[in-house]
Amino acid sequence: MDEAARRVLEQKFQLGLFENPYVDEHAAGRLVGNASFQSVGNQAQANSLTLLKNSDRTLPASRGKVRDVYLYGISADEAKARGLNVVDDSAEADLALVRLADPRSGSDLTGLEFTGSEPAYQALQKAARSGTRTVATPKLDRPLVLTDVARTADAVLADFGVSDAVLLDTVFGKRSPGGTLPFELPSSQKEVEAQLGDMPDDTAHPLYERGYGLHYRASTRDPKFADSNLR
């Protein structure tokens, strides 16, 4: 507790909150949300995106091959701003992108598995059944069980809270995912229940171990990606 409190206090001292606790409204207008700060924030978001699965080099998606996209939980305006055509039927898309929220399953809402009743999960399943290349983006507020998600989607790009703009930039190779898992992801709820309550990373057969993460390099060219652009 002392260590955690000290880290918070150090940042507050560095920001000058104890010396001058009052905000300069004029300075705040120049500083808050300025382009330089936003650029750093966007890069930090991309660095946190964690690529868990990438079958047949689904990502980065090629703009030469992907024009029609199906989106669930992602801004259509952001996609259209990138010259993409957003369709309502995943079967008509070249690529389907589905954000998955924390399922909060079980009677006490602590379950980590998707039950199949979640609208986003149903959209993912429907897109996959249609034969469309599908990218799942689960938000890892907790170490979710992603066994069925990984089995269904062609690519799994886990996030810890990123904007739609950064997500789309990464999907289409303008940015590269730089994250690795800060915790292991269990393969089932039963494995979670069998683990020790006070031990991290101790499930018998984790789906993904802590530190796991795949990568590909961003492309500075638009936007057709050669195989040499991947690693």
Buried (B, 14 or more C-beta within 10 A) or exposed (E): EEEEEEEEEEEEEEEEEEEEEEEEEEEEEEEEEEEEEEEEEBEEBBBBBBBBBBEEBBBBBBBEEBEBBBBBBBBBEBBEEBEBBBBEEBEEBBBBBBBBBBBBBEEEEEBBBBEEEBEBBBBBBBBBEBEBBBBBBBBBEEBBBBBBBBEBBBBBBBBEEBBBBBBBBBBBBBBBBBBBBEBBBBBBBEBBEEBEEEEEBBBEEBBBEBEBBBBBBBBEEEBEBEEEBBE
